[in-house]
C-alpha cells in the first residue's frame, strides 16, 4: 500500500522525545527529492538543510559529538553514533531527515465550478487511443482487457473512462430519484489501484488543456463509514508561482489538542504577526468557501471558512492519533527544510 505507507511516514516525524542510546553507527546519504539549481544555489540550499538537521537531531536527543553532517556536493551524508537499531530510532530518524515540516493554506475550487471541465475530460477519453498515447505510465484499455477485467466493469471504463475511476461527489435526493453534486472542493473518490492512472492522466498535456490553468488536484487519504481506506481528490487553486495562498507561514507555537467535536486529536497552531495578518485577509476573502490545509505537500483537511479569523490561530485536523498529533506539533516547532529530501542509501555499522 504505497500511498498509505507514504501518509503514515508523513505523519510520524519525531517531536523531540528522548531517544534510547545504543552501540551502532548509522550512515545515511540523502539528496533533494526534486531537481534543484546547481552551483551557488545548491551550496546555499545544502547549508540550510544541514542547519535544520542539526536542530532536529539535537531536539531528538543527539549530542553534538554523536553526529556528523557532511555536504558532498550532490548529496548530504549524516553519520549518527550511539544509536540503538532495535528501538524506534530506525523508523523515526528517516522521517526526521526527509520531511520538510511545512504547513500551507490553499484556496480551492468548488466542484460545481469545474465539473463541466471534468465532463469534457471524460468525453475526450472515450477515444481509447488518446488514453494510451497521451498518459505516460498508464494502462490503455486494451491492457486492462487482457488482464481480465469483468465485462460490466470494462463497459463502464469504455463509457466513462474518468468517472468509472474517479466517482463524482453526488448526493441523492427525493428517495433516490435525483442526484446532485455535493458542493465542496472534492473532485471525486477513488481506490488506491486507480491513483497511478489518475495522477498520470491529470499531468497529461491534452488533459491539462481542458482544465483551469491554476487547478492543482491533490490527494487526501481517509477512512469511510465502513472503516475502508478511500482517496479524495481535492481541487486546490494555485496562486502566483504555483504555490498556496499562504505558503510561508511562521509558526510561533504548536501543540496537540483534543478536538471539540469528538475524541480525535488535532494540532493547534499560532502564527507570528505577519502570518496572522495574511491569514486574516485570506479567511475574509474566502468566507463561505473551503480552504485546504496542506502538510508537507499533502492535504490533511479542507474546512469551510465561517468568517474572518484574526489572531493567527488555526487548527490542523486529519483523524490523528495522540502520538501523531504530538509529532506533527513537534515538527512545526522547528524551522522547515527548504526542500523535501530522500534517502538514497543507508548503512549500519
DRENDODREN-644515 format. One line per 8 residues: number of its first residue (from 1); their letters; for each residue x, y, z of C-alpha. Coordinates in pm, 1 decimal. Example, Ala and Ser with C-alpha at 12.3 -4.5 7.8 and 13.67 -1.06 7.14 Angstrom:
# DRENDODREN-644515
1 = AS = 1230.0,-450.0,780.0 ~ 1367.0,-106.0,714.0 .
***
This chain:
# DRENDODREN-644515
1 = XXXXXXXX = 0.0,0.0,0.0 ~ 236.3,267.7,-130.0 ~ 21.2,570.9,-57.9 ~ -85.7,452.4,285.7 ~ 277.9,398.5,384.4 ~ 364.8,741.8,248.9 ~ 97.4,913.3,456.1 ~ 198.6,725.8,771.2 .
9 = XXXXXXXX = 557.6,833.9,707.3 ~ 441.3,1192.3,664.7 ~ 259.1,1195.2,996.4 ~ 526.0,1039.3,1213.6 ~ 808.2,1292.1,1244.3 ~ 960.6,1292.7,1591.0 ~ 858.1,1562.5,1833.5 ~ 1178.4,1552.5,2036.9 .
17 = XXXXXXXX = 1121.2,1270.7,2283.4 ~ 1431.9,1129.3,2447.8 ~ 1594.4,856.1,2246.2 ~ 1741.3,528.0,2365.5 ~ 2117.5,515.5,2313.5 ~ 2289.6,213.2,2160.1 ~ 2620.6,92.7,2022.5 ~ 2558.1,119.1,1647.3 .
25 = XXXXXXXX = 2661.7,381.1,1393.1 ~ 2426.2,462.9,1105.4 ~ 2532.7,639.5,786.8 ~ 2258.9,797.7,572.5 ~ 2315.2,955.4,233.0 ~ 2042.0,1189.7,111.6 ~ 1959.0,1402.3,-191.2 ~ 1680.2,1650.2,-274.3 .
33 = XXXXXXXX = 1358.3,1471.0,-371.6 ~ 1318.7,1707.4,-668.6 ~ 1568.9,1864.8,-906.6 ~ 1738.2,2180.7,-777.5 ~ 1963.7,2451.9,-916.4 ~ 2336.5,2394.3,-947.2 ~ 2638.6,2589.5,-826.0 ~ 2588.7,2859.4,-562.9 .
41 = XXXXXXXX = 2216.4,2789.2,-520.0 ~ 2284.5,2421.9,-441.5 ~ 2552.5,2516.2,-187.4 ~ 2319.5,2759.3,-12.1 ~ 2036.7,2506.2,-17.5 ~ 2251.2,2235.9,143.3 ~ 2376.2,2480.5,407.2 ~ 2014.3,2543.6,505.9 .
49 = XXXXXXXX = 1935.4,2169.8,509.7 ~ 2236.7,2098.7,733.1 ~ 2133.4,2373.9,976.3 ~ 1783.6,2223.5,1008.6 ~ 1927.6,1872.8,1051.4 ~ 2145.5,1993.8,1341.0 ~ 1844.3,2148.5,1516.7 ~ 1625.7,1842.4,1467.6 .
57 = XXXXXXXX = 1890.2,1593.0,1577.6 ~ 1967.5,1790.6,1891.5 ~ 1598.4,1816.3,1978.8 ~ 1568.4,1440.8,1925.1 ~ 1842.5,1379.3,2181.2 ~ 2168.5,1353.3,1987.4 ~ 2461.9,1534.7,2146.1 ~ 2681.9,1732.8,1909.8 .
65 = XXXXXXXX = 2961.8,1475.2,1931.7 ~ 2720.5,1194.3,1837.2 ~ 2652.2,1309.2,1481.2 ~ 2841.7,1433.1,1176.5 ~ 2681.7,1600.7,874.9 ~ 2876.7,1649.6,552.1 ~ 2798.7,1826.9,224.2 ~ 2922.6,1600.3,-56.2 .
73 = XXXXXXXX = 2826.6,1834.7,-339.1 ~ 2532.9,1639.3,-479.8 ~ 2434.7,1459.3,-160.5 ~ 2443.9,1508.9,215.7 ~ 2575.8,1236.5,444.3 ~ 2458.2,1206.0,804.1 ~ 2651.0,982.9,1045.7 ~ 2479.0,900.1,1374.4 .
81 = XXXXXXXX = 2675.1,734.5,1653.8 ~ 2549.8,558.2,1968.5 ~ 2222.8,457.1,1805.5 ~ 2002.4,167.0,1915.8 ~ 1894.8,-13.4,1598.4 ~ 1639.9,-220.1,1792.7 ~ 1448.4,87.2,1911.1 ~ 1216.4,321.8,1725.6 .
89 = XXXXXXXX = 1519.7,519.6,1602.9 ~ 1537.4,317.4,1283.3 ~ 1182.5,426.7,1196.8 ~ 1183.9,780.6,1331.6 ~ 1521.4,907.2,1210.9 ~ 1442.6,865.0,838.3 ~ 1125.2,1067.1,891.0 ~ 1320.4,1337.7,1066.9 .
97 = XXXXXXXX = 1570.7,1362.3,780.5 ~ 1330.1,1353.0,485.0 ~ 1022.6,1566.6,550.9 ~ 1001.5,1944.4,530.6 ~ 779.7,2015.4,830.1 ~ 583.6,2277.3,636.9 ~ 218.2,2379.3,661.0 ~ 37.1,2573.9,387.7 .
105 = XXXXXXXX = -312.6,2707.9,327.6 ~ -456.8,2678.3,-23.9 ~ -765.5,2825.5,-182.4 ~ -985.6,2570.2,-357.1 ~ -1227.3,2531.0,-644.6 ~ -1578.5,2411.7,-572.4 ~ -1653.5,2100.6,-776.1 ~ -1958.4,2276.3,-922.2 .
113 = XXXXXXXX = -1720.1,2531.2,-1081.3 ~ -1509.9,2270.4,-1261.1 ~ -1743.9,1976.3,-1321.1 ~ -1806.9,2079.1,-1683.0 ~ -1430.0,2064.2,-1734.5 ~ -1414.9,1716.6,-1581.1 ~ -1700.8,1605.4,-1803.2 ~ -1504.9,1725.0,-2108.6 .
121 = XXXXXXXX = -1207.9,1518.1,-1991.5 ~ -1431.0,1213.9,-1954.0 ~ -1574.1,1261.2,-2304.6 ~ -1232.6,1314.5,-2462.5 ~ -1104.2,988.5,-2313.2 ~ -1372.1,778.6,-2480.1 ~ -1121.2,761.9,-2763.8 ~ -908.6,485.1,-2609.0 .
129 = XXXXXXXX = -623.5,566.3,-2846.7 ~ -592.2,902.7,-2671.2 ~ -564.1,727.6,-2334.7 ~ -270.2,510.7,-2435.8 ~ -95.5,781.6,-2635.0 ~ -125.0,1079.3,-2403.0 ~ -94.2,943.4,-2047.9 ~ 254.2,809.0,-1994.7 .
137 = XXXXXXXX = 279.3,527.0,-1745.8 ~ -90.9,438.6,-1756.0 ~ -254.6,125.2,-1884.0 ~ -460.2,160.9,-2203.8 ~ -794.9,-12.0,-2208.1 ~ -653.6,-289.5,-2428.2 ~ -413.4,-383.5,-2146.2 ~ -691.3,-381.5,-1890.5 .
145 = XXXXXXXX = -895.1,-612.1,-2112.8 ~ -601.9,-852.2,-2136.4 ~ -575.4,-855.7,-1757.3 ~ -925.5,-996.0,-1734.1 ~ -1147.5,-707.8,-1628.1 ~ -1507.2,-809.7,-1575.3 ~ -1722.8,-726.3,-1875.8 ~ -1953.2,-490.4,-1683.2 .
153 = XXXXXXXX = -1656.4,-302.8,-1537.8 ~ -1496.6,-284.7,-1879.5 ~ -1816.3,-141.4,-2021.3 ~ -1812.3,132.2,-1758.3 ~ -1448.6,209.0,-1836.1 ~ -1538.7,247.3,-2203.8 ~ -1840.7,468.4,-2138.2 ~ -1684.8,677.0,-1858.6 .
161 = XXXXXXXX = -1304.9,646.5,-1865.4 ~ -1265.4,915.1,-1596.5 ~ -1578.3,878.9,-1383.0 ~ -1552.0,498.6,-1366.1 ~ -1223.9,554.3,-1181.0 ~ -1300.0,883.4,-1004.9 ~ -1650.1,873.4,-857.1 ~ -1807.3,1221.9,-855.6 .
169 = XXXXXXXX = -1930.1,1353.9,-517.3 ~ -2302.8,1303.6,-571.8 ~ -2580.5,1345.6,-315.6 ~ -2912.9,1164.7,-370.6 ~ -3240.5,1349.8,-308.1 ~ -3611.3,1263.2,-318.0 ~ -3590.5,893.2,-228.9 ~ -3315.2,820.8,-475.4 .
177 = XXXXXXXX = -3486.2,974.4,-775.0 ~ -3242.0,1262.5,-823.1 ~ -2870.3,1312.9,-778.7 ~ -2685.4,1639.3,-737.9 ~ -2321.3,1737.3,-695.7 ~ -2226.8,1784.6,-331.8 ~ -2071.7,2133.0,-300.6 ~ -1710.7,2149.6,-188.0 .
185 = XXXXXXXX = -1356.3,2100.0,-317.5 ~ -1377.5,1720.9,-360.4 ~ -1343.1,1633.8,-729.6 ~ -1416.8,1267.5,-664.4 ~ -1334.6,948.4,-476.3 ~ -1123.5,653.0,-579.1 ~ -936.7,342.1,-467.1 ~ -561.0,311.4,-447.9 .
193 = XXXXXXXX = -544.9,93.3,-759.5 ~ -657.6,387.7,-975.2 ~ -425.4,654.6,-833.1 ~ -133.4,600.0,-1070.7 ~ -364.8,620.6,-1372.5 ~ -531.7,938.4,-1243.4 ~ -203.2,1107.7,-1150.0 ~ -67.4,1044.1,-1498.0 .
201 = XXXXXXXX = -395.6,1147.8,-1654.2 ~ -413.7,1489.2,-1484.9 ~ -47.1,1551.9,-1567.7 ~ -103.6,1486.6,-1940.9 ~ -86.2,1799.3,-2155.1 ~ -402.7,1724.1,-2352.3 ~ -598.2,1685.4,-2027.5 ~ -445.0,1992.8,-1861.6 .
209 = XXXXXXXX = -566.3,2200.0,-2158.7 ~ -925.9,2113.7,-2063.7 ~ -886.7,2227.3,-1701.2 ~ -829.9,2565.9,-1531.4 ~ -460.5,2655.3,-1552.4 ~ -434.4,2705.5,-1175.3 ~ -607.0,2380.4,-1075.1 ~ -378.7,2150.3,-873.3 .
217 = XXXXXXXX = -550.0,1815.3,-797.5 ~ -409.4,1677.3,-470.5 ~ -492.5,1361.1,-275.8 ~ -630.6,1321.8,74.6 ~ -644.7,975.3,228.6 ~ -923.1,898.1,479.2 ~ -1147.8,621.7,607.4 ~ -1513.0,592.1,509.7 .
225 = XXXXXXXX = -1806.9,492.8,731.7 ~ -1709.8,126.2,694.2 ~ -1350.4,194.1,802.1 ~ -1223.2,138.0,446.8 ~ -937.1,344.8,304.9 ~ -1052.4,581.3,31.7 ~ -884.2,867.1,-150.2 ~ -1040.5,1206.3,-217.4 .
233 = XXXXXXXX = -905.7,1423.5,-495.9 ~ -908.5,1784.3,-376.0 ~ -927.7,2078.2,-619.7 ~ -656.0,2313.7,-495.5 ~ -630.7,2655.8,-658.7 ~ -272.7,2775.3,-700.4 ~ -175.9,3138.1,-655.2 ~ 105.4,3312.8,-841.1 .
241 = XXXXXXXX = 412.2,3094.3,-873.9 ~ 204.4,2778.0,-841.3 ~ 207.3,2796.1,-461.2 ~ -61.6,2805.4,-195.7 ~ -226.9,3132.3,-99.4 ~ -38.3,3123.0,231.4 ~ 278.8,2916.9,192.8 ~ 545.5,3087.0,403.4 .
249 = XXXXXXXX = 378.5,3053.9,740.7 ~ 582.6,3130.1,1051.0 ~ 453.9,2917.1,1340.3 ~ 532.2,3052.0,1687.0 ~ 354.9,2779.1,1883.8 ~ 209.9,2437.6,1808.1 ~ 56.6,2174.8,2032.5 ~ -155.9,1860.9,2016.8 .
257 = XXXXXXXX = -509.9,1916.6,2146.3 ~ -827.8,1713.0,2172.2 ~ -1096.7,1801.5,1920.5 ~ -1403.7,1984.2,2047.2 ~ -1619.8,1754.0,1834.7 ~ -1503.0,1410.1,1946.0 ~ -1216.1,1201.6,2073.9 ~ -987.2,1276.8,1779.5 .
265 = XXXXXXXX = -668.1,1476.5,1819.2 ~ -578.7,1794.1,1632.3 ~ -282.1,2028.8,1611.4 ~ -337.3,2384.9,1727.1 ~ -101.4,2646.2,1581.9 ~ -34.2,3013.8,1646.0 ~ 135.2,3226.5,1378.3 ~ 356.0,3530.7,1408.4 .
273 = XXXXXXXX = 220.2,3880.9,1341.3 ~ 289.0,3885.4,965.8 ~ 142.7,3539.2,900.6 ~ -155.2,3619.6,1124.5 ~ -238.6,3929.0,918.3 ~ -212.8,3729.7,593.7 ~ -435.2,3459.0,744.9 ~ -692.1,3723.6,843.0 .
281 = XXXXXXXX = -708.2,3858.1,485.2 ~ -726.8,3508.3,336.3 ~ -1015.0,3397.9,559.0 ~ -1206.8,3719.9,494.3 ~ -1170.0,3669.5,118.3 ~ -1281.1,3304.4,137.3 ~ -1571.4,3323.9,382.1 ~ -1820.0,3052.6,288.4 .
289 = XXXXXXXX = -1556.6,2863.2,88.7 ~ -1319.8,2579.6,173.7 ~ -952.4,2638.3,246.4 ~ -731.8,2330.0,225.0 ~ -468.8,2271.6,491.2 ~ -164.3,2111.4,328.9 ~ 107.5,1948.7,538.7 ~ 431.1,1851.3,363.3 .
297 = XXXXXXXX = 259.3,1874.6,25.9 ~ -39.0,1657.1,119.0 ~ -392.3,1768.5,209.4 ~ -498.4,1690.3,567.4 ~ -836.2,1870.4,572.2 ~ -1041.8,2136.5,392.0 ~ -1260.7,2325.5,641.5 ~ -1519.1,2577.7,524.2 .
305 = XXXXXXXX = -1436.1,2928.2,645.0 ~ -1718.3,3069.4,857.5 ~ -1575.4,3419.6,874.9 ~ -1264.2,3632.2,910.1 ~ -1016.1,3479.7,1157.0 ~ -792.6,3718.6,1348.6 ~ -518.5,3645.6,1598.5 ~ -326.8,3399.7,1379.6 .
313 = XXXXXXXX = -474.8,3084.5,1529.4 ~ -578.4,2774.1,1336.0 ~ -630.2,2401.9,1382.4 ~ -493.3,2118.7,1167.1 ~ -722.1,1816.3,1172.5 ~ -681.4,1483.8,998.2 ~ -800.8,1191.5,1212.5 ~ -472.5,1197.0,1404.3 .
321 = XXXXXXXX = -388.9,975.6,1699.8 ~ -243.1,1144.8,2008.6 ~ 107.2,1035.2,1909.3 ~ 69.3,1158.2,1551.9 ~ -64.1,1497.6,1663.4 ~ 222.8,1540.2,1909.7 ~ 477.2,1451.3,1642.8 ~ 329.6,1696.8,1391.7 .
329 = XXXXXXXX = 329.1,1971.6,1656.1 ~ 692.6,1896.1,1731.9 ~ 777.0,1913.2,1362.1 ~ 612.6,2254.1,1322.9 ~ 813.8,2395.6,1615.3 ~ 1136.2,2365.8,1415.8 ~ 1234.8,2550.8,1101.2 ~ 1115.1,2360.2,791.9 .
337 = XXXXXXXX = 1359.2,2210.0,546.4 ~ 1392.6,2425.0,231.8 ~ 1324.7,2114.0,22.4 ~ 1198.7,1760.9,79.4 ~ 1488.2,1513.4,94.2 ~ 1506.1,1142.8,18.8 ~ 1740.7,871.2,141.7 ~ 1947.5,714.4,-135.9 .
345 = XXXXX = 2147.9,478.5,87.4 ~ 2188.1,373.8,448.8 ~ 2447.9,163.7,626.8 ~ 2457.7,27.0,982.1 ~ 2790.7,-48.3,1147.8 .
***
